[in-house]
Amino acid sequence: MLLTVLGEFVHPRHTSVWTATLLQAMAALGVEEKSARQALTRTASEGLLTSTRHGRRVLWELTPQGADLLEEGTRRIYGFMRERHPWDGRWLVLSVPIPETQRQLRHRLRTRLTWLGLGSPTSGIWVSPDATKGQEVHAVIRDLGLDEHAFAWVGPASGIGDESRLLADAWDLADVEERYLAFLADFEDRQARTPGEAFAAQVQMVQEWRRFPFLDPDLPGELLDHDWPGPRAASAFHDRHARWHRQAQAEWDRMDAAAGPRG
């Protein structure tokens, strides 16, 4: 939740923020002060925030690493499902076997490839129907030092096997669909009548939406056998965000001003 608040209200302003502002914002979202302080400490220990003390007060600022993370997340979250592209029938397939004993490396690879929308139908194999992601996948392999262990190729399916089974093995689409339907139930018709309500609604909605780029490979319509709720959920997300944005930002400015001037 803290990263969502930072991404929505601190990062766009390129400024610092008092602890009191963040605690008030988190309280408005139902987060207790102790938990909010722990989140601040944890985020700082991860190298995403830095603090400076001014008497008894603490001012927080995003580190370059934190700003880069939030900038990348913003592009991914707000660009996700913005446009639909026709599929050319080609698959990107990556083979990169990593021993079970190298769990940390396996986790890092899974996190980064999942972020790119790839799925793994079987151990050591990753696939995506978006063949244009080859360079991004290569960058991940290079960053993790796996060049000598990986091989990738692009092409259409040969007709051997069932593509629907491949999809089911690579991604838990039933779970993703349930999450989309729950998202729509929570936010599609939600109203916010005050700046405080708009602030809470926007953060809660972004917090939920930011998971979908990790879960949904954004498959082309040609691979979906029914009315997939993803595009409808994306439309609801952007519509509600546009409706709530001005009042949510005004509520943040009010909380920020109440904490006092900086410096």
C-alpha positions as CSV (number, residue, x, y, z in Angstrom):
1,M,0.0,0.0,0.0
2,L,2.9,2.4,0.8
3,L,4.4,2.0,-2.6
4,T,1.1,2.8,-4.2
5,V,0.8,6.0,-2.2
6,L,4.4,6.9,-3.1
7,G,3.8,6.2,-6.7
8,E,0.5,8.1,-7.0
9,F,1.3,11.2,-4.9
10,V,5.0,11.6,-4.0
11,H,6.9,10.4,-7.2
12,P,4.9,12.7,-9.6
13,R,5.7,15.7,-7.5
14,H,9.5,14.9,-7.3
15,T,9.5,16.2,-3.7
16,S,10.0,15.0,-0.1
17,V,7.3,14.2,2.4
18,W,7.0,14.3,6.2
19,T,6.4,11.1,8.2
20,A,3.2,12.7,9.5
21,T,1.8,13.0,6.0
22,L,2.5,9.4,5.2
23,L,1.0,8.2,8.5
24,Q,-2.1,10.2,7.9
25,A,-2.5,8.9,4.4
26,M,-2.0,5.3,5.5
27,A,-4.5,5.9,8.4
28,A,-7.1,7.0,5.8
29,L,-6.6,3.6,4.2
30,G,-7.2,1.7,7.4
31,V,-3.5,1.0,8.1
32,E,-2.5,1.4,11.8
33,E,0.4,3.7,12.7
34,K,2.7,0.8,13.9
35,S,2.2,-1.0,10.6
36,A,2.7,2.2,8.6
37,R,6.0,2.9,10.4
38,Q,7.2,-0.7,9.8
39,A,6.4,-0.3,6.1
40,L,8.5,2.9,6.0
41,T,11.4,1.2,7.7
42,R,11.2,-1.8,5.4
43,T,11.0,0.3,2.3
44,A,14.0,2.3,3.4
45,S,16.0,-0.9,4.1
46,E,15.3,-2.0,0.6
47,G,17.0,1.1,-0.7
48,L,13.9,2.8,-2.0
49,L,13.6,5.7,0.5
50,T,16.0,7.8,2.4
51,S,15.3,10.0,5.4
52,T,16.7,13.2,7.0
53,R,15.9,14.3,10.5
54,H,14.8,17.8,11.2
55,G,14.7,18.1,15.0
56,R,12.1,15.5,16.1
57,R,10.6,15.2,12.6
58,V,11.7,13.0,9.7
59,L,11.5,13.9,6.0
60,W,11.4,11.1,3.5
61,E,12.6,11.2,-0.1
62,L,12.7,8.6,-2.9
63,T,16.2,7.3,-3.8
64,P,17.1,7.1,-7.5
65,Q,16.5,3.4,-7.2
66,G,13.0,4.0,-5.7
67,A,12.2,6.6,-8.3
68,D,13.2,4.3,-11.2
69,L,11.1,1.4,-9.7
70,L,8.0,3.6,-9.4
71,E,8.6,5.1,-12.9
72,E,8.8,1.6,-14.4
73,G,5.8,0.5,-12.4
74,T,3.8,3.5,-13.5
75,R,4.5,2.8,-17.2
76,R,3.5,-0.8,-16.8
77,I,0.4,-0.2,-14.7
78,Y,-1.1,2.6,-16.8
79,G,0.1,1.2,-20.1
80,F,-1.3,-2.3,-19.4
81,M,-4.1,-3.2,-21.8
82,R,-4.2,0.3,-23.2
83,E,-4.1,-1.0,-26.8
84,R,-5.1,-4.2,-28.4
85,H,-2.9,-5.6,-31.1
86,P,-3.7,-8.3,-33.7
87,W,-1.7,-11.5,-33.2
88,D,0.7,-12.6,-36.0
89,G,0.5,-16.2,-34.8
90,R,4.1,-16.3,-33.5
91,W,5.3,-17.5,-30.1
92,L,8.5,-16.5,-28.3
93,V,9.9,-19.5,-26.5
94,L,12.8,-19.4,-24.0
95,S,14.7,-22.3,-22.6
96,V,16.6,-21.6,-19.5
97,P,17.1,-24.5,-17.1
98,I,18.2,-23.5,-13.6
99,P,18.9,-26.2,-10.9
100,E,16.4,-26.3,-7.9
101,T,19.4,-25.6,-5.6
102,Q,19.7,-22.1,-7.0
103,R,16.4,-20.9,-5.6
104,Q,17.2,-17.2,-5.3
105,L,18.2,-17.1,-9.0
106,R,15.1,-19.0,-10.0
107,H,13.0,-16.6,-8.0
108,R,14.6,-13.5,-9.6
109,L,14.2,-15.0,-13.1
110,R,10.5,-15.9,-12.4
111,T,9.8,-12.4,-11.0
112,R,11.3,-10.6,-14.0
113,L,9.9,-12.9,-16.7
114,T,6.4,-12.8,-15.1
115,W,6.6,-9.0,-15.1
116,L,7.1,-9.2,-18.9
117,G,4.1,-11.4,-19.3
118,L,5.8,-14.7,-19.9
119,G,4.4,-18.0,-18.5
120,S,6.1,-21.3,-17.8
121,P,4.2,-24.4,-19.0
122,T,7.0,-26.7,-17.7
123,S,10.2,-26.4,-15.8
124,G,12.9,-24.5,-17.7
125,I,10.6,-23.3,-20.5
126,W,9.0,-19.9,-20.8
127,V,6.6,-18.7,-23.5
128,S,4.8,-15.6,-24.7
129,P,2.5,-14.9,-27.7
130,D,4.2,-11.5,-28.0
131,A,7.3,-12.1,-30.2
132,T,8.3,-8.5,-29.9
133,K,9.5,-9.0,-26.3
134,G,12.7,-10.8,-27.4
135,Q,15.0,-7.9,-26.6
136,E,13.5,-7.4,-23.2
137,V,13.8,-11.1,-22.4
138,H,17.4,-11.0,-23.6
139,A,18.1,-8.1,-21.2
140,V,16.8,-10.1,-18.3
141,I,18.9,-13.1,-19.3
142,R,22.0,-10.9,-19.6
143,D,21.4,-9.1,-16.3
144,L,21.1,-12.4,-14.5
145,G,24.2,-13.8,-16.1
146,L,22.4,-16.6,-17.9
147,D,23.5,-16.1,-21.5
148,E,25.4,-19.4,-21.6
149,H,22.5,-21.4,-20.3
150,A,19.6,-19.9,-22.3
151,F,18.3,-20.3,-25.8
152,A,15.3,-18.5,-27.4
153,W,13.4,-18.7,-30.7
154,V,10.4,-17.3,-32.3
155,G,7.9,-18.9,-34.6
156,P,4.3,-20.3,-35.1
157,A,3.1,-23.4,-33.3
158,S,3.7,-26.6,-35.4
159,G,0.2,-28.0,-34.8
160,I,1.5,-30.7,-32.4
161,G,-0.3,-30.5,-29.1
162,D,-3.2,-28.3,-27.9
163,E,-2.6,-24.6,-27.5
164,S,-5.4,-24.3,-25.0
165,R,-3.5,-26.8,-22.8
166,L,-0.3,-24.8,-23.2
167,L,-2.2,-21.7,-22.0
168,A,-3.6,-23.6,-19.0
169,D,-0.2,-24.9,-18.0
170,A,1.6,-21.5,-18.4
171,W,-0.9,-19.3,-16.7
172,D,-3.7,-19.7,-14.2
173,L,-6.3,-17.9,-16.3
174,A,-9.3,-19.1,-14.3
175,D,-7.8,-17.3,-11.2
176,V,-7.0,-14.2,-13.2
177,E,-10.6,-14.1,-14.6
178,E,-12.0,-14.4,-11.0
179,R,-9.8,-11.5,-9.9
180,Y,-11.0,-9.3,-12.8
181,L,-14.6,-10.0,-11.9
182,A,-14.0,-9.2,-8.3
183,F,-12.2,-6.0,-9.4
184,L,-15.2,-5.0,-11.5
185,A,-17.6,-5.7,-8.6
186,D,-15.5,-3.5,-6.3
187,F,-14.8,-0.6,-8.5
188,E,-16.8,-0.4,-11.7
189,D,-19.7,1.4,-10.1
190,R,-18.0,2.8,-7.0
191,Q,-18.7,6.4,-6.2
192,A,-16.5,8.9,-4.3
193,R,-18.3,12.0,-3.0
194,T,-15.6,13.7,-1.1
195,P,-11.8,14.3,-1.6
196,G,-11.2,11.8,1.3
197,E,-13.3,9.2,-0.3
198,A,-11.7,9.8,-3.7
199,F,-8.2,9.4,-2.1
200,A,-9.0,6.1,-0.5
201,A,-10.8,4.8,-3.5
202,Q,-8.0,5.7,-5.9
203,V,-5.3,4.1,-3.8
204,Q,-7.3,1.0,-3.1
205,M,-8.1,0.6,-6.8
206,V,-4.5,1.1,-8.0
207,Q,-3.3,-1.3,-5.3
208,E,-5.6,-4.0,-6.8
209,W,-4.9,-3.1,-10.4
210,R,-1.1,-3.1,-10.1
211,R,-1.2,-6.9,-9.6
212,F,-2.7,-7.6,-13.0
213,P,0.4,-7.0,-15.1
214,F,2.0,-9.8,-13.0
215,L,-0.9,-12.1,-13.4
216,D,-2.4,-11.6,-16.8
217,P,-0.2,-12.2,-19.9
218,D,-2.6,-10.0,-21.9
219,L,-3.2,-12.7,-24.5
220,P,-4.5,-11.8,-27.9
221,G,-8.2,-12.3,-28.6
222,E,-7.4,-15.1,-31.0
223,L,-6.2,-17.3,-28.0
224,L,-9.2,-16.6,-25.8
225,D,-12.3,-18.7,-26.2
226,H,-14.9,-16.4,-24.5
227,D,-15.6,-12.8,-23.5
228,W,-12.5,-12.1,-21.4
229,P,-13.2,-9.5,-18.7
230,G,-9.7,-7.9,-18.8
231,P,-10.5,-5.1,-21.3
232,R,-13.7,-4.2,-19.4
233,A,-11.7,-4.1,-16.2
234,A,-9.1,-1.9,-17.8
235,S,-11.7,0.5,-19.1
236,A,-13.2,0.7,-15.6
237,F,-9.8,1.3,-14.1
238,H,-9.0,4.3,-16.4
239,D,-12.5,5.7,-16.1
240,R,-12.6,5.7,-12.3
241,H,-9.0,7.0,-12.0
242,A,-9.8,9.9,-14.3
243,R,-13.0,10.7,-12.2
244,W,-11.2,10.5,-8.9
245,H,-7.8,12.0,-9.8
246,R,-8.4,15.7,-9.1
247,Q,-10.1,15.2,-5.7
248,A,-7.6,12.6,-4.6
249,Q,-4.7,14.9,-5.4
250,A,-6.5,17.7,-3.5
251,E,-6.8,15.5,-0.5
252,W,-3.1,14.6,-0.6
253,D,-2.2,18.3,-0.8
254,R,-4.4,19.0,2.2
255,M,-2.6,16.3,4.3
256,D,0.8,17.5,3.0
257,A,0.0,21.1,4.0
258,A,-1.2,20.1,7.4
259,A,2.2,18.5,8.2
260,G,3.9,21.8,7.8
261,P,6.5,23.4,5.4
262,R,9.7,21.6,4.5
263,G,13.0,23.0,5.6
